[in-house]
Amino acid sequence: MPQSESSRHELDTPMKNRIIGYYLATGNASAAARNENVPPRTAQNLIQRFKQTGSTANKPRPGRPRKLNDYDKRQVIRTARKNRRMPLAELTNQIATKVSVGSIRRVLAAQGYHRRVARKVPFLTPHHKHLRLVWAKMNKSLKSRDWDRVIFTDECYVWVSDKCGRIFVTRRKDERLLEECLVPTFKQSSVRVMFWGCIAEGRKGPLVVMEYPGGKGGGMNSKRYQEQVLEGPFWDFYTCLKRERRSIQFQQDGAPCHRSKSTIKWLDDHKVPLFFHPPNSPDLNPIEPLWLELKRILRGRRHTPTTIEQLKTAVLDAWEEILVDTINKHINKMPARVSAVLAARGGHTRF
């Protein structure tokens, strides 16, 4: 009676070795089969394979045919590129062939696509990109040593905790700054402490706690900016640096209190030349990475500040921990920033 399909089973490796050993000792394939209680044809096939390959291992098998053909794979890539934020589980529903998420992930990975956290960047309009390109063309001839005559300034908001969600996109390694792979951020207001700081090549300037009541009419305005920053800590730092390096320019962003008529008049009256900075371009200011370093220091503190006063003290202490070498490292990258803006035609850069 022929053996049923369900009763078939493969010989394990020890049994195969015993059959081959018995055959090599006696030269009788049938006896080797009877000794292990297997069909003679099975033993003969095993011995024949051993003679041809020198091994009892099974030959490679084709396995189950792949569900996705080349056309399906191209469709997966096209769909993922068209819908960067679409989860892979949802992407499987866009494919005619029913496949698992793992299959989709392997197809994308074979072409260098992976799910990554979308990088958050400031929103850039065509006008913003034009101004960034103008900035880069103005400064493309500057060498590393020329940037030591610029005072870089910025404000930074710090609060006790900041938990932001993450958005995943499907992209390749070289598509990090592609428009559809980015998440624009917009200016928002919340309860927090604001600090103003400034740096120059080889020097760490003062860090100022900006005091204002908040609420309607109580925000940071030109009068408070001039009184708390320009007329005090900045002017002292500027005059000291000017005695050392003569020609010094002052960089600030386009905040309303920075570009108001009274602020511009104050700078003109004190003969402080401005260094042009394009709007929505924190990547072109070397002080921005220092805010990240400052917050990293704050997160590493053993005790988290729980009051406004504790937060102010902690931030000022963290500012003191930032090294001048760290400041120089980021200012020395200004020529690379200029080149990156030129290459991106005013678009986003890696900085």
Order of alpha helices (4+ residues) and beta strands (2+ residues): alpha-alpha-alpha-alpha-alpha-alpha-beta-beta-alpha-beta-beta-beta-beta-beta-alpha-alpha-beta-alpha-alpha-beta-alpha-alpha-alpha-alpha
